[in-house]
Amino acid sequence: MSIKLFILAGQSNMVGYQSNIKELPDRLKQPQNNVFWYSRERQWLPLTPPTEPLPSTNWMPHQVGFGPEITLGREIAETLNNRVALVKYAVNGSNLAEDWNPENNGSLYYKMRDRVSQAIAALETSGYLVDLAGFFWMQGEGDASHEKLAPHYEANLIQFIQKVRDDFNYQKLPFIYGMVHFGNNHSKPNGIANCCGNIVREAQMRVSEKVAFTRPVETKLLPLDRDLLHFNSQGLIQLGQLFAQSWIDLYQSHSP
């Protein structure tokens, strides 16, 4: 029995940092029997909120919540008319240049890869033939906050994508990524400004032009929390839908 597996990774907007489970519509509060979710206890279960915090997340303002997985898996499973599986590893405040850099031994990249390998092994033990079908990445805000890191985002993301594809032995692995939603000198209510959003956004667009089977997802119109940095609950619901539709478009355009 085959099952498509999707990886979710990134920083706080992949975590769903400002999500509030009380704001979920009733239909999304129910167990999703067509979506397997790799839980914090390392068990495959029907996706049921709360899905966060996972061990890598540590803390969220509303204590429990959800990320874009809440709609992502559901949309894909319904389109394919088949069950899918999701595994996530995301860390608040992490940057690509240093924290996720595959050249740094012990970086978050390797912790993510270990979790995914454990998840795959658990599915195989349960009798599934695992078809790794997509990688979803919501990250970049951390690099866009530093003048020294932002200019290297293009090269770092290309390197990251290639490492993922090499390690999972799939050179055409669809890689879908959310774009940073803010531009340069983005001021937040706490008085701190993110200096370099446009630099990272432009890098993200160039990556999609240079690397096959990648798709950027525009996030500028997604609703934000009052902190003007994190998507709110409705924004995360929409982000999952946008991620799913982007993957579906890519998948269908390359299907025989």
C-alpha positions, 0 to 999 in steps of 0.5 A: 500500500503506497502513501504520499509523504510531505515534509513541512519545515521552516521557522515560526510561520511554519510553526503557526506561532500566533495560531489560536485553536479557538479560532478554527472553524468546526470542520477543521477541529475534527480528526482528518482520517485522510491525513496521517500526522507524525505526532510529538510522541512519534506516532502516526495518527489522524491529523487532529488539532492541536498539532503544535507545539512540537518538541522543536517548537518549544513555546507558542503564545496561545500554548497550543495551536496549528500550522499550515498543515491544518488545511494543506494535507486535507486539500491534497488528500481530497484532490488525490482522493487518497490518504496522505502523510505529513511530518513537520520540523520547524523552529521559531526564529531560525535562519537559513544562513546558520541555523539550517545550513547543511554545512554546519554539523548538527544544524537544524537541517540534520535534526529535520532529516532525522525526524523525517527518516524516523517518520518514514521508518514508522510508516514502512513498519506499518506496511506502507510503501512511502512515496516522498512527494513534496517539501514545504518551506516557510522561512526567510524572515530570520535572514531578512532581519540581518543585513549580513545574512540576507544577501546570501539567501539565494545561494543558501536556498539553492544549496538547501534544496539540493541537499534535501534532494540528494539526501532523499534521493529524489532530484525532482522532489517538488519544493514549495516555499512561502515568500517573506511577506514584508519588504525592506525596513518593515517596522513592527509594533515593538519598534524593531524593524526587519531591514531586508525583506525585499532582498530575500523576496527577490532571491526567492523569485530568482531561485524559482527561475533557476531550480526546476520543480520549485514554486514560490507562494506569495504571502503578502495578502495573508492576514497578520497578527497584531505583531505584523510579523506572524500570520494569524489563524486565518492566515495560516489556514489560507497558507495551507491552502495556497501551499496545497494548490501550488503543489497540486498545480506542479504535480498535475503539470508534470503528470503523464 
